[in-house]
C-alpha cells in the first residue's frame, strides 16, 4: 500500500461554483518533493491540511475534520472505464491518490501512517457538489457519483509531518466497529435509515455526520436497515 501522488491546487476562477469570489481549488495536480501536512484549524476558519493547497470555499470544505482527502487509484481506474476517458491523479480534487487501499472500505476512526512521520484518521466520505460536477464536466455527475457509493475519504491529522509520492501507507489502527466510509456515505445520502449504525463510530466520526445520526435517533429511535 502506498501513496502514488500528493496533489495540490491553486485558486482558479470558474463559472460553476457558488463560492463568493468564484474561486475553487479543486483542480489539483501531482507535485514532486515533500509536502507538509498539519491540522488547519476549525472548519470555516481553517483551510486545507497540506501546505500550498488552496481551499477556497471554507463554508463547506477544509477544517480539521476534512483536512485531507484521499481517493484510491483503483476507483479512478474504474471511472476511466465507465467514462471512456483518462483521469489523472488528482482528477477528483483529492490530495492523496493511493494504491492498494480500499479507501471507501476503510472504517471511520481507522488510522494510517504515511511515510515516517504523518498519522491521519478517517472521518467521513466526500459528499459531491456542483463544483465537483462542473470540474468533471459530466452531466448528472452528482447523482452518478452518489449511486456508485465509493466517495473516497476525508481524514484529520493526528500527527503532522511531511509526506511525498511513493511513501508507504500503513494501517496503524482499525476500529472493531463496522462503520466504513461507504456505509457512512450511504447513510447521509441515499439510505437515511442507516444513520443509527453510525453511532458505533463515536467521536471519530465527522461531527456533522455524528450530529445528523443523533438527531435521527432522537426523532425516529433505533430503527435501522440491515
Secondary structure, DSSP 8 states (H G I E B T S, - for coil): -EEEEEEEE--EE-SS--STTSEE---EEE--S-EEE----SBTTB--SBTT-----TTTS-SGGGSEEEEEHHHHHHHHHHHTS---TTTTS-SEEEES--GGGSBTT-EEEETTTEEEEEEEE----HHHHHHHT-TTHHHHHHHHT---EEEEEEE-EEE-TT-BEEEEE--SS--BHHHHHHHHHT-GGGHHHHGGGGGGS-HHHHHHHHHHHHHHTT----
